[in-house]
Amino acid sequence: MQVFSWVSGWIILANVAVWLGNIATGMDPMNPRVDQLLEWGGNALPFTQLQPWRLFTATLLHGGILHLAMNMWALWDTGRICEQFYGRLQFAFIYLASGLLGSLASLFFSAAEGVSVGASGAIFGVVGALLAALFTKSDRLNPEWVKAVRRSMLFFTAFSLFLGFTVGHIDNSAHIGGLITGAVLGIVLAERFDPEEFNKQVVPRAVAGVILALGIGLGLWHIATA
């Protein structure tokens, strides 16, 4: 397993840089105020309807250093595997699409009444893509490794969703939206297990994935802002 993931590394740097910018402007590093997060681009339905870019900027904001640290650890732990499975460009697409569709899903729940921030929707998308590959292509990988990683990913997903349903201030709608997006894209996109097969299928399947994500995203946006 590769030690360094280029895409995950840059995403982590971007999130940390935004957090440092938050701190430099006077935001509390442990418990930032809601109005500060909103000012920096948090996802909240009345504002996002007029400023759709908040669907993206919200994924770069975090509710304190602990929130940031947990998300970045999860991204580093799962991102390097997912990037090896799907390649840098497809992995970046999975992350971005899952984050955006997770933010869109949040408009119907958490962001409808409050401000939603965090990279966890995108990270759940990475986990969803990994699970899709581990369940549908397990014959291409070491069985013992697949069993261990699949168990770990399922535990992480179940425990995180359980916390989301039982603890306040956790945006489970973004988690579920990202998870479903990642799982679907993980099935649609080509994995790099067989180089020859990957080279033949990567472009048409990537195009199909982009069209699918755009269609779902535009549909959710239309419903949320109607």
Backbone torsions as a table, in degrees:
resi	resn	phi	psi	omega
1	MET	NA	131.0	-177.8
2	GLN	-64.5	146.7	-177.0
3	VAL	-83.3	-36.9	-174.9
4	PHE	-116.4	135.5	175.7
5	SER	-112.1	113.4	-176.1
6	TRP	-60.7	-47.9	-176.4
7	VAL	-66.0	-47.3	178.1
8	SER	-59.7	-40.0	179.3
9	GLY	-59.5	-45.6	179.1
10	TRP	-68.1	-37.0	177.9
11	ILE	-64.5	-42.3	178.3
12	ILE	-62.8	-44.4	177.6
13	LEU	-59.3	-41.1	179.5
14	ALA	-63.8	-43.3	179.6
15	ASN	-65.3	-42.2	179.0
16	VAL	-65.9	-40.4	179.5
17	ALA	-62.0	-41.6	177.8
18	VAL	-64.3	-42.6	179.2
19	TRP	-62.7	-41.3	177.4
20	LEU	-63.5	-36.8	175.2
21	GLY	-64.3	-39.0	175.4
22	ASN	-57.8	-48.2	-177.9
23	ILE	-64.5	-38.9	-179.1
24	ALA	-63.7	-24.7	179.8
25	THR	-95.4	8.9	174.6
26	GLY	99.6	8.6	179.7
27	MET	-74.8	140.6	177.8
28	ASP	-63.8	123.4	-177.5
29	PRO	-67.8	-19.8	-177.8
30	MET	-99.8	-39.6	-173.7
31	ASN	-146.3	76.9	-177.4
32	PRO	-65.4	151.0	179.1
33	ARG	-74.4	152.3	-178.9
34	VAL	-61.7	-40.8	-178.5
35	ASP	-65.6	-30.4	177.4
36	GLN	-70.3	-42.9	177.3
37	LEU	-63.4	-38.2	177.9
38	LEU	-65.4	-40.1	179.1
39	GLU	-64.0	-32.8	-179.1
40	TRP	-84.6	-4.8	176.1
41	GLY	116.6	25.6	176.8
42	GLY	-62.9	157.7	-176.9
43	ASN	-91.0	112.6	177.4
44	ALA	-142.7	127.8	-169.2
45	LEU	-47.7	-52.2	-176.6
46	PRO	-60.8	-32.1	-179.5
47	PHE	-84.4	-39.6	-177.5
48	THR	-68.9	-29.9	175.9
49	GLN	-58.2	-35.6	-180.0
50	LEU	-92.6	-22.6	-176.7
51	GLN	-132.7	79.6	-175.4
52	PRO	-59.8	-21.0	179.6
53	TRP	-61.0	-17.2	177.5
54	ARG	-63.9	-23.4	176.4
55	LEU	-59.4	-32.3	178.2
56	PHE	-90.1	-48.4	-175.6
57	THR	-61.6	-30.9	179.1
58	ALA	-61.3	-28.4	-178.8
59	THR	-75.1	-9.8	178.7
60	LEU	-101.0	-4.0	-178.3
61	LEU	-103.3	150.7	179.3
62	HIS	-140.5	151.1	-178.1
63	GLY	-85.8	50.1	178.1
64	GLY	116.2	168.0	-174.6
65	ILE	-66.3	-33.2	179.3
66	LEU	-67.2	-41.8	176.9
67	HIS	-60.4	-46.1	179.0
68	LEU	-62.3	-48.4	-176.3
69	ALA	-61.8	-44.0	-179.4
70	MET	-65.0	-41.8	179.6
71	ASN	-67.2	-42.4	-178.7
72	MET	-69.0	-34.8	174.7
73	TRP	-63.3	-44.9	179.7
74	ALA	-63.6	-39.8	178.7
75	LEU	-64.7	-45.3	179.9
76	TRP	-62.9	-39.6	-176.8
77	ASP	-68.3	-38.5	-176.6
78	THR	-97.9	-29.8	-173.5
79	GLY	-65.1	-38.8	-178.0
80	ARG	-67.4	-29.8	175.8
81	ILE	-74.1	-46.3	-177.4
82	CYS	-64.0	-39.0	178.8
83	GLU	-64.9	-36.7	177.9
84	GLN	-68.6	-34.7	179.4
85	PHE	-68.7	-45.3	-168.8
86	TYR	-111.1	-10.4	-176.7
87	GLY	88.3	162.5	-172.6
88	ARG	-62.5	-48.7	-175.2
89	LEU	-66.4	-45.0	-179.9
90	GLN	-66.9	-37.6	177.3
91	PHE	-62.9	-44.1	177.9
92	ALA	-59.9	-39.7	178.9
93	PHE	-65.9	-43.7	178.0
94	ILE	-58.1	-45.8	-178.4
95	TYR	-63.5	-49.3	-177.3
96	LEU	-65.1	-47.1	-179.0
97	ALA	-63.7	-41.5	-179.9
98	SER	-66.1	-39.6	177.4
99	GLY	-63.6	-45.4	-178.6
100	LEU	-67.6	-45.0	-179.8
101	LEU	-71.4	-29.3	172.7
102	GLY	-64.6	-41.2	176.7
103	SER	-64.8	-38.5	177.3
104	LEU	-64.0	-43.2	178.1
105	ALA	-61.6	-35.0	-179.7
106	SER	-65.1	-26.1	179.6
107	LEU	-60.5	-24.6	-179.3
108	PHE	-87.0	-11.1	-175.2
109	PHE	-133.8	-95.8	-172.9
110	SER	-60.0	-47.4	-177.0
111	ALA	-75.6	-7.8	177.1
112	ALA	-74.0	-25.0	-177.1
113	GLU	-123.6	-9.6	-178.1
114	GLY	-146.1	-156.9	179.9
115	VAL	-116.2	124.7	-178.6
116	SER	-107.6	132.7	177.7
117	VAL	-141.5	160.3	173.5
118	GLY	124.7	154.1	-179.4
119	ALA	-89.9	3.4	-171.3
120	SER	-66.6	-30.6	176.2
121	GLY	-61.1	-44.5	178.0
122	ALA	-66.1	-39.0	-179.6
123	ILE	-67.7	-38.8	174.9
124	PHE	-62.6	-31.8	175.0
125	GLY	-64.2	-40.2	176.1
126	VAL	-61.5	-43.7	178.2
127	VAL	-63.8	-41.8	178.5
128	GLY	-60.8	-41.7	178.3
129	ALA	-65.3	-40.3	177.3
130	LEU	-61.8	-46.1	179.9
131	LEU	-62.6	-38.4	178.5
132	ALA	-60.3	-45.1	179.6
133	ALA	-67.8	-40.6	-177.5
134	LEU	-68.4	-27.1	179.3
135	PHE	-90.2	-33.6	-175.1
136	THR	-95.5	-20.9	-177.5
137	LYS	-126.0	29.3	-175.7
138	SER	-63.7	-22.8	-179.7
139	ASP	-72.1	-12.5	-179.9
140	ARG	-90.6	-4.0	-172.9
141	LEU	-126.8	167.3	178.0
142	ASN	-62.3	122.6	-174.5
143	PRO	-57.4	-42.5	-178.7
144	GLU	-66.9	-39.8	178.3
145	TRP	-65.3	-44.8	178.5
146	VAL	-58.6	-45.7	-178.8
147	LYS	-60.0	-44.3	-178.1
148	ALA	-68.0	-46.5	-177.8
149	VAL	-69.2	-40.5	179.2
150	ARG	-62.2	-42.4	177.8
151	ARG	-62.2	-42.3	180.0
152	SER	-63.8	-44.3	-179.4
153	MET	-66.7	-39.6	179.0
154	LEU	-66.7	-39.7	177.8
155	PHE	-64.3	-46.1	178.8
156	PHE	-57.2	-45.4	-178.8
157	THR	-64.5	-49.3	-177.8
158	ALA	-63.8	-44.0	-178.0
159	PHE	-66.7	-42.6	-179.6
160	SER	-64.3	-42.6	178.9
161	LEU	-67.9	-37.1	176.4
162	PHE	-60.1	-46.2	177.4
163	LEU	-60.4	-39.7	-179.6
164	GLY	-62.5	-32.5	-179.9
165	PHE	-85.0	-17.2	-175.2
166	THR	-113.4	-17.0	-178.8
167	VAL	-115.7	138.4	179.6
168	GLY	-72.0	164.3	175.0
169	HIS	67.0	21.3	173.7
170	ILE	-115.7	126.0	-173.9
171	ASP	-88.1	83.5	-179.4
172	ASN	-68.3	-24.8	179.1
173	SER	-64.2	-40.9	176.3
174	ALA	-67.3	-38.4	178.3
175	HIS	-60.3	-50.0	-176.8
176	ILE	-67.9	-41.8	178.1
177	GLY	-60.6	-43.7	178.1
178	GLY	-66.7	-41.8	-179.4
179	LEU	-60.4	-47.2	-179.5
180	ILE	-64.8	-43.1	179.3
181	THR	-59.5	-48.5	-179.4
182	GLY	-62.4	-40.7	-179.9
183	ALA	-64.1	-43.5	179.4
184	VAL	-64.6	-46.5	179.7
185	LEU	-65.9	-33.5	177.4
186	GLY	-62.5	-30.6	177.1
187	ILE	-79.5	-40.2	-175.6
188	VAL	-73.4	-43.9	-174.5
189	LEU	-74.8	158.5	-179.1
190	ALA	-84.7	136.3	175.5
191	GLU	-92.3	159.3	-175.1
192	ARG	-94.7	26.5	-176.6
193	PHE	-71.4	-34.2	178.2
194	ASP	-123.0	107.1	-175.1
195	PRO	-54.4	-42.8	-178.5
196	GLU	-66.4	-45.7	178.7
197	GLU	-64.9	-39.5	179.6
198	PHE	-61.9	-45.6	-179.2
199	ASN	-62.6	-31.8	179.6
200	LYS	-76.6	-34.8	-170.2
201	GLN	-102.7	-16.3	-169.1
202	VAL	-61.3	-43.7	-176.0
203	VAL	-68.9	-55.2	-179.6
204	PRO	-60.9	-35.8	-179.6
205	ARG	-74.8	-32.8	175.5
206	ALA	-67.0	-41.6	177.0
207	VAL	-61.0	-43.0	178.1
208	ALA	-61.4	-40.3	179.0
209	GLY	-64.4	-41.4	179.1
210	VAL	-64.8	-45.6	179.8
211	ILE	-61.7	-42.8	179.8
212	LEU	-62.9	-47.4	-178.9
213	ALA	-63.9	-41.4	178.5
214	LEU	-63.7	-43.3	-179.5
215	GLY	-62.5	-46.4	179.0
216	ILE	-65.5	-43.2	-178.8
217	GLY	-62.0	-46.3	179.4
218	LEU	-65.1	-36.8	178.0
219	GLY	-64.5	-45.7	178.5
220	LEU	-64.5	-40.6	178.8
221	TRP	-61.9	-42.3	179.6
222	HIS	-62.8	-42.3	-179.7
223	ILE	-68.5	-43.3	-175.7
224	ALA	-67.2	-31.0	-175.2
225	THR	-104.6	4.2	-178.6
226	ALA	-67.3	NA	NA
